[in-house]
Amino acid sequence: MDKCFFILYTIIVSLIYSISLPILFFLSKKKEKYKKSIPARFFLKNNPPLTPNGVWFHSCSFGEARAIYPILKKLPNNILRLTTTTETGFRAISKIVPNESRYLPFEPLLFKWIKPQKVLVVVEAEFWYLLYVLAKKRGAKTLLINARISDNSFHKYYRVRWLYKTIFKYIDEVYAQSKIDEERLAKLGAKNITTIGNIKLANIPSATKKLSKPKALLICAGSTHEGEEKLILDAFIKFKEIEPRSKLVIVPRHPERFNKVSSIVKDIAQEYHYSYHNYSDNEAFNSDIVVANVLGELINIYAISDIVILGGAFFPIGGHNASEPAQFGCKIISGVHYFNQRDIFSTIEGIAIIKKEELSKTLIEHKKIKPSKIVNRTDINTILKSIKKEL
């Protein structure tokens, strides 16, 4: 049965790959954010195989790549092999081992690309069947760490649980974020599950430089998504009537939205006679509204913020890591859609979780919100012990 499924799956993904090639080629030429990732992932341009016999970590996004830093720092650099699927993720892994950082090729290309490794460690919810099968067949011990299954995803996955049961046959150990995740993973066929919490709490990124705090109440809208900037700006307009000296910093989640958000802010600023500027032009917070149109500064801005409106949860997106602002004791306001971050949220006291319609009122009544506090962290030693057994 497994052999038949392996052949059928390979044929299907190969056909999908072949049909998609013209579209992929077009996107790689027209979309700036895909100019490196698509040629690397789908055409293997400047994307040679990893050196054999190492410990291979695969993460998708910037946040996941950053989350494994504490584990990577505990292992010798010469054995590390890193892959990702996004451009922001690639920037993050390249800082660790530039010579052994790659984009993960699309599945049919893995047959000739994957070399034998001692361990494959995959982060969160990357369920690529051929990735696990080929790595396992070529000698790697396979681990899925920081594993989670969101409320929305579980119902979709459960309908095709036969597929995930097949995938989990090739995953030796699973490290879950929460007991709910453990139960869901087990229902999908996972074995050898250990719940250790979210690894993002193992070593929360600290500020990389000290910024100058304005002599005014500073609100940071962190990791915002489409629609959230308008919501936050509307609330800030009402708040500014009460706190006229207050300032707002907006940090969009995705770099490709920087220009759009700057345009939205410009229109609002002109209408209400606010001062504004882009952080890339001026690192001071002397305008009413600042758009942080750069990468890597969010943690530094959190460090000087009084209130953080955490993006990604006012619409059904899943939320973002609240531990980063919580380490500084910021007052945190979040939407109700934080389903991808529930384990982290459960370890933090003081987060005001509200419906989007309540944002203006909550911001105006910010004095009622308690400063946030992290009450529990995660131990990554169990994962390290498993990896080191293979070295």
C-alpha positions, 0 to 999 in steps of 0.5 A: 500500500505504501509503495503504491501511494508513494508512486501515485503521490509522486506522479501527481505532484510531478504533474502539478509541477509540470503544469505550473512551470509557465506560471512560476516562470512568469511570477519569478520575472514579475513579482519582486518577492519571488525573484530568488525563491521561485528560481531556487525552489522550482528550477534549482537556480543557485540552490545546490544540495546540502552537504551530507551527514549534518543536522538539517533544520527546515523552517518556513517563515521568518518567525519559525526560523528565528524560533530555532535560534536557541537550538542552533546555538547549542549545536556545532556550526559545522553540522548545521544544514538549514532550509526554508521556503520564504525570502524572509525565512532565508534571510534569517537562516543565512545569518547562522550558516550562510554556506549551508542555507538553502531554499527547499525545492518543490517535492519532485526535485527532492529525489536528486537534491536530498543527500543523506543527513543524520537528522531532519528537524522540521518546524511547526506544520510543514507536512511535505510527504516526500521530504520526510520519506526521502530523508528517512530512506536516506538515513535521517532520524526525523523530528517534527518540533513546535508542532501545532494544529490550529482550530481551522486546520484540524477540521481540514486535516481530519477529513484527509487523516489517511494522508497525514497518517501516512506522513506520520509513519515517516516521522520518528518523534513529535514535539507539540506546543500544547496538550490540545495540539498533542491530542489533535496530532495523535488523531492524525496518526502521530506517534511518540509525541511529547508536549514541551510548549512553544520553543519561541519561549525558550529564548525570546529575541532581545533588543539589538540596540537602544532607541530613543523613546519620545517624551509621550505615550508611544503605541506600537501596532506590531506585525499588522496585516491587511485591514488592521492598519485602518482599524488601528488608525481609526482607533488612534484618531479617537484616542488622540483627541484625549491624548494629543501628544501620543504617537503611533508606530505601525510595523506591517508584517510583510515587507511587500506591504510597506508602500501600501501602508505608507500611502494609507498613513499619508492620506490619514495624516493629511486629512487630520493634519498629523505629522508622519514619516517612514522609519527608513528616512528618520529613526526618530519618533518625533512624528504623530505616526511613523511607519516602520518600513524596515525589517528587524526593528520591531523588537527594538520598538517594542522595548520603548513602547507603552502600549502594543496593539498586536496584529494578526488577530483582529481578523482570522489570521492566527495572531503573532508572538506576544512574548516579544513585547511581554518581556518589556512589560508592555500593555498588550491589546490583541484581537480574538483570532490568536489561534496559532499562538494560544500556547504562548498567550496562555503563558502571559498575564495581562493581555487584553483580548478584545473584538475589533469593534472594541479597540477604540474603547480599550485604547482610551481606557488603557489605564485599566490594562495591566502591564504584561508578564511572562509566567512560564518558559519552554525547555528545549533540552529534550529536543537537543538530547534526541538530536545529539543521540545521532551525532 
